[in-house]
Amino acid sequence: VVVPVSYLNNIEIRLGGVVYASSDGEVFCIMDESDWDGEMRKEVNCHYSSDKNNLWLPYRIRQWPQSHWSTIQEMEYAGRTTGERFDAHDALLEQVAVAFP
């Protein structure tokens, strides 16, 4: 499914018509290295959790320059090491959706 990044703020994952996970619960993203990453693209893995379910969903974002995504990736890595979680999901919605729709 191809959608603009801004749509990820209202996502529902349904299995058999039943909501399995949604962005209404807790969502956080990690920006590990991926074979799909490139000069103008990045894969970001997002975790959706609720009281009942947990789900990892990879986002593949095209036309996102490495010069920009590597900066966000560095902040996300730094947050992991210091224990102060940097919210890459918010960065996707607030920065990437605006700058690289």
MDTraj code that builds the backbone (N, CA, C; nanometers):
import mdtraj as md
import numpy as np

residues = "VAL VAL VAL PRO VAL SER TYR LEU ASN ASN ILE GLU ILE ARG LEU GLY GLY VAL VAL TYR ALA SER SER ASP GLY GLU VAL PHE CYS ILE MET ASP GLU SER ASP TRP ASP GLY GLU MET ARG LYS GLU VAL ASN CYS HIS TYR SER SER ASP LYS ASN ASN LEU TRP LEU PRO TYR ARG ILE ARG GLN TRP PRO GLN SER HIS TRP SER THR ILE GLN GLU MET GLU TYR ALA GLY ARG THR THR GLY GLU ARG PHE ASP ALA HIS ASP ALA LEU LEU GLU GLN VAL ALA VAL ALA PHE PRO".split()
xyz = np.array([
    [0.0855, -0.1167, 0.0000],
    [0.0000, 0.0000, 0.0000],
    [0.0902, 0.1230, 0.0000],
    [0.0642, 0.2143, -0.0892],
    [0.1410, 0.3381, -0.0969],
    [0.0512, 0.4530, -0.0517],
    [0.0964, 0.5240, 0.0528],
    [0.0227, 0.6388, 0.1045],
    [0.1220, 0.7479, 0.1427],
    [0.0785, 0.8731, 0.1452],
    [0.1670, 0.9783, 0.1946],
    [0.2006, 0.9555, 0.3421],
    [0.3179, 0.9985, 0.3845],
    [0.3616, 0.9798, 0.5233],
    [0.2605, 1.0390, 0.6202],
    [0.1988, 1.1505, 0.5846],
    [0.1025, 1.2155, 0.6748],
    [-0.0156, 1.1246, 0.7105],
    [-0.0461, 1.0258, 0.6278],
    [-0.1577, 0.9347, 0.6552],
    [-0.1274, 0.8390, 0.7706],
    [-0.0014, 0.8245, 0.8070],
    [0.0366, 0.7277, 0.9095],
    [-0.0072, 0.7696, 1.0485],
    [-0.0549, 0.8898, 1.0627],
    [-0.1004, 0.9351, 1.1920],
    [-0.2408, 0.8793, 1.2232],
    [-0.3120, 0.8277, 1.1248],
    [-0.4461, 0.7702, 1.1433],
    [-0.4531, 0.6317, 1.0797],
    [-0.3657, 0.5422, 1.1221],
    [-0.3602, 0.4108, 1.0585],
    [-0.4277, 0.3049, 1.1456],
    [-0.4954, 0.2135, 1.0793],
    [-0.5520, 0.0958, 1.1447],
    [-0.5068, -0.0266, 1.0675],
    [-0.4615, -0.1276, 1.1385],
    [-0.4262, -0.2547, 1.0760],
    [-0.5355, -0.3527, 1.1160],
    [-0.6047, -0.4038, 1.0147],
    [-0.7172, -0.4940, 1.0398],
    [-0.6861, -0.6338, 0.9877],
    [-0.7237, -0.7320, 1.0627],
    [-0.7130, -0.8715, 1.0210],
    [-0.8521, -0.9319, 1.0281],
    [-0.9027, -0.9776, 0.9137],
    [-1.0374, -1.0329, 0.9102],
    [-1.1432, -0.9311, 0.9478],
    [-1.1174, -0.8038, 0.9191],
    [-1.2142, -0.6989, 0.9487],
    [-1.2068, -0.6449, 1.0904],
    [-1.1254, -0.7066, 1.1754],
    [-1.1143, -0.6649, 1.3152],
    [-0.9866, -0.5822, 1.3316],
    [-0.9967, -0.4710, 1.4022],
    [-0.8787, -0.3868, 1.4252],
    [-0.7793, -0.4646, 1.5102],
    [-0.6603, -0.4859, 1.4540],
    [-0.5531, -0.5576, 1.5234],
    [-0.4613, -0.4593, 1.5960],
    [-0.4315, -0.3484, 1.5310],
    [-0.3481, -0.2435, 1.5896],
    [-0.3825, -0.1121, 1.5201],
    [-0.3566, -0.0009, 1.5894],
    [-0.3830, 0.1287, 1.5285],
    [-0.2915, 0.2336, 1.5894],
    [-0.2887, 0.3491, 1.5256],
    [-0.2076, 0.4588, 1.5766],
    [-0.2722, 0.5250, 1.6978],
    [-0.3890, 0.4784, 1.7393],
    [-0.4523, 0.5286, 1.8616],
    [-0.3779, 0.4807, 1.9853],
    [-0.3102, 0.3649, 1.9749],
    [-0.2303, 0.3133, 2.0858],
    [-0.0916, 0.3745, 2.0833],
    [0.0017, 0.3098, 2.1515],
    [0.1399, 0.3588, 2.1527],
    [0.2108, 0.3188, 2.0239],
    [0.2798, 0.4143, 1.9627],
    [0.3576, 0.3891, 1.8412],
    [0.4963, 0.4478, 1.8620],
    [0.5987, 0.3658, 1.8358],
    [0.7344, 0.4205, 1.8320],
    [0.8084, 0.3559, 1.7168],
    [0.9082, 0.4259, 1.6663],
    [0.9823, 0.3795, 1.5492],
    [1.1309, 0.3722, 1.5798],
    [1.1955, 0.2753, 1.5157],
    [1.3403, 0.2657, 1.5227],
    [1.3943, 0.2735, 1.3807],
    [1.5145, 0.3255, 1.3700],
    [1.5711, 0.3505, 1.2377],
    [1.7014, 0.2726, 1.2191],
    [1.6948, 0.1420, 1.2369],
    [1.8113, 0.0567, 1.2138],
    [1.8480, 0.0571, 1.0663],
    [1.9696, 0.0097, 1.0372],
    [2.0134, -0.0025, 0.8979],
    [1.9290, -0.1089, 0.8277],
    [1.9008, -0.0867, 0.7011],
    [1.8218, -0.1788, 0.6207],
    [1.8865, -0.1920, 0.4834],
    [1.8753, -0.3087, 0.4237],
    [1.9255, -0.3281, 0.2877],
    [1.8527, -0.2376, 0.1885],
    [1.7330, -0.1953, 0.2211],
    [1.6517, -0.1130, 0.1315],
    [1.6950, 0.0339, 0.1332],
    [1.7653, 0.0770, 0.2383],
    [1.8072, 0.2168, 0.2519],
    [1.8916, 0.2613, 0.1333],
    [1.8819, 0.3881, 0.0989],
    [1.9613, 0.4416, -0.0113],
    [1.9728, 0.5929, -0.0021],
    [2.0300, 0.6523, -0.1055],
    [2.0504, 0.7971, -0.1091],
    [1.9200, 0.8756, -0.0987],
    [1.8118, 0.8192, -0.1510],
    [1.6829, 0.8901, -0.1523],
    [1.5701, 0.8043, -0.0960],
    [1.6040, 0.7131, -0.0014],
    [1.4980, 0.6295, 0.0579],
    [1.5459, 0.5712, 0.1900],
    [1.4502, 0.5399, 0.2780],
    [1.4820, 0.4844, 0.4089],
    [1.3674, 0.3970, 0.4552],
    [1.4028, 0.2843, 0.5158],
    [1.3034, 0.1985, 0.5803],
    [1.3072, 0.2263, 0.7300],
    [1.1912, 0.2485, 0.7886],
    [1.1766, 0.2760, 0.9314],
    [1.0813, 0.1714, 0.9871],
    [1.1195, 0.1047, 1.0965],
    [1.0343, 0.0032, 1.1574],
    [0.9578, 0.0629, 1.2739],
    [0.8258, 0.0533, 1.2670],
    [0.7406, 0.1115, 1.3697],
    [0.6663, 0.0024, 1.4447],
    [0.6574, 0.0229, 1.5752],
    [0.5926, -0.0723, 1.6645],
    [0.4608, -0.0128, 1.7126],
    [0.3546, -0.0850, 1.6891],
    [0.2206, -0.0470, 1.7345],
    [0.1848, -0.1376, 1.8506],
    [0.1430, -0.0803, 1.9619],
    [0.1051, -0.1633, 2.0751],
    [-0.0255, -0.1139, 2.1359],
    [-0.0985, -0.2089, 2.1884],
    [-0.2231, -0.1799, 2.2583],
    [-0.2314, -0.2785, 2.3745],
    [-0.3420, -0.2784, 2.4435],
    [-0.3594, -0.3716, 2.5554],
    [-0.3540, -0.5168, 2.5103],
    [-0.3961, -0.5428, 2.3873],
    [-0.4097, -0.6810, 2.3416],
    [-0.3048, -0.7246, 2.2408],
    [-0.2540, -0.6331, 2.1598],
    [-0.1691, -0.6731, 2.0471],
    [-0.0446, -0.5861, 2.0337],
    [0.0565, -0.6461, 1.9716],
    [0.1790, -0.5755, 1.9351],
    [0.2107, -0.6108, 1.7911],
    [0.2571, -0.5116, 1.7154],
    [0.2839, -0.5341, 1.5744],
    [0.3976, -0.4440, 1.5292],
    [0.4948, -0.5011, 1.4560],
    [0.6000, -0.4238, 1.3896],
    [0.5598, -0.4062, 1.2445],
    [0.5692, -0.2828, 1.1954],
    [0.5335, -0.2527, 1.0578],
    [0.6441, -0.1683, 0.9953],
    [0.7060, -0.2167, 0.8866],
    [0.8092, -0.1348, 0.8218],
    [0.7460, -0.0301, 0.7305],
    [0.7935, 0.0942, 0.7409],
    [0.7550, 0.2000, 0.6486],
    [0.8713, 0.2160, 0.5517],
    [0.8437, 0.2161, 0.4252],
    [0.9460, 0.2426, 0.3243],
    [0.9145, 0.3774, 0.2616],
    [1.0033, 0.4736, 0.2870],
    [0.9791, 0.6108, 0.2453],
    [1.0728, 0.6462, 0.1307],
    [1.0136, 0.6766, 0.0168],
    [1.0892, 0.7151, -0.1027],
    [1.1013, 0.8678, -0.1097],
    [1.1989, 0.9153, -0.1856],
    [1.2237, 1.0582, -0.2054],
    [1.2546, 1.1299, -0.0742],
    [1.3202, 1.0583, 0.0179],
    [1.3632, 1.1151, 0.1451],
    [1.5152, 1.1140, 0.1443],
    [1.5795, 1.2287, 0.1294],
    [1.7250, 1.2324, 0.1140],
    [1.7993, 1.1812, 0.2370],
    [1.9051, 1.1079, 0.2116],
    [1.9863, 1.0531, 0.3203],
    [2.0408, 1.1641, 0.4100],
    [2.0696, 1.2790, 0.3524],
    [2.1199, 1.3901, 0.4326],
    [2.0208, 1.4288, 0.5427],
    [1.8929, 1.4078, 0.5194],
    [1.7906, 1.4390, 0.6205],
    [1.7643, 1.3190, 0.7109],
    [1.7426, 1.1993, 0.6506],
    [1.7073, 1.0853, 0.7354],
    [1.8211, 1.0418, 0.8258],
    [1.9463, 1.0633, 0.7838],
    [2.0588, 1.0228, 0.8693],
    [2.0659, 1.1095, 0.9956],
    [2.0236, 1.2354, 0.9872],
    [2.0194, 1.3226, 1.1046],
    [1.9165, 1.2725, 1.2053],
    [1.7985, 1.2363, 1.1575],
    [1.6949, 1.1829, 1.2454],
    [1.7401, 1.0489, 1.3022],
    [1.8056, 0.9664, 1.2212],
    [1.8562, 0.8376, 1.2666],
    [1.9573, 0.8563, 1.3801],
    [2.0460, 0.9530, 1.3677],
    [2.1448, 0.9796, 1.4729],
    [2.0768, 1.0200, 1.6037],
    [1.9724, 1.1014, 1.5965],
    [1.8997, 1.1411, 1.7171],
    [1.8296, 1.0203, 1.7799],
    [1.7748, 0.9333, 1.6945],
    [1.7076, 0.8133, 1.7457],
    [1.8086, 0.7215, 1.8129],
    [1.9247, 0.6998, 1.7520],
    [2.0309, 0.6172, 1.8124],
    [2.0768, 0.6763, 1.9454],
    [2.0995, 0.8075, 1.9491],
    [2.1445, 0.8738, 2.0717],
    [2.0426, 0.8550, 2.1839],
    [1.9151, 0.8638, 2.1495],
    [1.8105, 0.8433, 2.2494],
    [1.8113, 0.7034, 2.3075],
    [1.8436, 0.6045, 2.2257],
    [1.8520, 0.4666, 2.2754],
    [1.9654, 0.4514, 2.3761],
    [2.0795, 0.5145, 2.3480],
    [2.1958, 0.4975, 2.4351],
    [2.1827, 0.5755, 2.5653],
    [2.1125, 0.6888, 2.5640],
    [2.0978, 0.7693, 2.6852],
    [1.9730, 0.7320, 2.7655],
    [1.8844, 0.6539, 2.7070],
    [1.7605, 0.6187, 2.7748],
    [1.6503, 0.7219, 2.7551],
    [1.6806, 0.8309, 2.6865],
    [1.5796, 0.9330, 2.6566],
    [1.5289, 0.9077, 2.5160],
    [1.4192, 0.8356, 2.5068],
    [1.3707, 0.7927, 2.3755],
    [1.3323, 0.9113, 2.2875],
    [1.3956, 0.9185, 2.1721],
    [1.3610, 1.0167, 2.0694],
    [1.2472, 0.9573, 1.9888],
    [1.1410, 1.0313, 1.9684],
    [1.0241, 0.9791, 1.8993],
    [1.0368, 0.9975, 1.7488],
    [1.0915, 0.8961, 1.6832],
    [1.1081, 0.9014, 1.5371],
    [0.9733, 0.9031, 1.4667],
    [0.8706, 0.8458, 1.5277],
    [0.7370, 0.8483, 1.4677],
    [0.6867, 0.9920, 1.4577],
    [0.7046, 1.0695, 1.5647],
    [0.6654, 1.2107, 1.5598],
    [0.7465, 1.2859, 1.4553],
    [0.8759, 1.2546, 1.4439],
    [0.9602, 1.3194, 1.3430],
    [0.9092, 1.2890, 1.2028],
    [0.8636, 1.1650, 1.1812],
    [0.8084, 1.1303, 1.0503],
    [0.6864, 1.2155, 1.0192],
    [0.5993, 1.2294, 1.1172],
    [0.4746, 1.3025, 1.0946],
    [0.4946, 1.4535, 1.0892],
    [0.5854, 1.5064, 1.1719],
    [0.6007, 1.6510, 1.1814],
    [0.7021, 1.7079, 1.0821],
    [0.8080, 1.6330, 1.0512],
    [0.9119, 1.6854, 0.9621],
    [0.9031, 1.6267, 0.8215],
    [0.9031, 1.4945, 0.8139],
    [0.9098, 1.4285, 0.6838],
    [0.7826, 1.4517, 0.6035],
    [0.6691, 1.4399, 0.6672],
    [0.5415, 1.4584, 0.5966],
    [0.5289, 1.5982, 0.5384],
    [0.5890, 1.6965, 0.6044],
    [0.5825, 1.8349, 0.5578],
    [0.6884, 1.8613, 0.4504],
    [0.8125, 1.8188, 0.4771],
    [0.9239, 1.8503, 0.3861],
    [0.9302, 1.7610, 0.2620],
    [0.8870, 1.6362, 0.2761],
    [0.8983, 1.5390, 0.1660],
    [0.7676, 1.4616, 0.1478],
    [0.6589, 1.5309, 0.1134],
    [0.5286, 1.4631, 0.1029],
    [0.5306, 1.3664, -0.0126],
])
top = md.Topology()
chain = top.add_chain()
for i, resn in enumerate(residues, 1):
    res = top.add_residue(resn, chain, resSeq=i)
    for name in ("N", "CA", "C"):
        top.add_atom(name, md.element.get_by_symbol(name[0]), res)
traj = md.Trajectory(xyz[None], top)
